[in-house]
Amino acid sequence: MDRLESIVVAVDFSECSASALGQAARMARADNATLHVLHVLESISVMHAKQGAATTEEALRDQVLSETKKRLKNFLPESDRPRNITIDVRVGSPLADVLAKLREVSADLLVLGARGMSGPKRLGTLARDAVRRAPTKVIIVRQRHSSRFTNVLACVDLTDNSWRAVREAVRIAKQDKAKLRLLHVYQAPWKRLHYKSPTTQTSPAFKKQFLDSHRERLEKFLEPFADEISGLDVGCRLFEFHDYSAGIRDYIRRNDADLAIL
């Protein structure tokens, strides 16, 4: 399996980003990857701090960067640090600087906390935008989840692109000795196609053929990884639901998956 070589984790000193940092450090140690820890101070915050300060903007900027870098170095305990680690503090725009950092270090993975300092219940702005725009894999970490993954879920839509999700799920499941499930959420055609009279699309034989075909296609995604998944608890699941994304969320809740890969 391909190992990670370069991991970027963006930290804003929230509890959630502390969990993201711990998770990123753990994964970097496992693969002997370089961990790049990044904190971005928003330009407007530095500008507001200058108002009323008896110093130049350049001096204030240097002071803030220096103090923040010291704080960032202490944010991860010495015992948890991987062998190779870099610390980077910048003034700018969080999303733009995170994307720039990914390109600069040819990152294999970006790790972010699910929520920032503001603590909204839904996914934070940076995490949401990074998932859409990052040119690399992204892991979003929940608060207080910096330990190994125990139940890894690969969400598969049966397209060729799904293989990438399966490959990453296998890598992490093998690394953490976690359970591995391949999930395909489907909308039953015999419910979506409304006919006035019985047809082959509503017969028990058609339903069985449909499910058997989808299960076989799902299992084929695992065939190239036979050696890697040997000894792991592995399974394929077909889950009927009226909405694909809602079905994934419902399955995660029912089965306590702690990592979903799409």
Secondary structure, 3 states (H helix, E strand, C coil): CCCCCEEEEECCCCHHHHHHHHHHHHHHHHHCCEEEEEEEEEHHHHHHHHCCCCCCHHHHHHHHHHHHHHHHHCCCCHHHCCCEEEEEEEEECHHHHHHHHHHHCCCCEEEEECCCCCCCCCCCHHHHHHHHHCCCEEEEECCCCCCCCCEEEEECCCCCCHHHHHHHHHHHHHHHCCEEEEEEEECCHHHHCCCCCCCHHHCHHHHHHHHHHHHHHHHHCCHHHCCCCCCCCEEEEEEECCCHHHHHHHHHHHHCCCEEEC
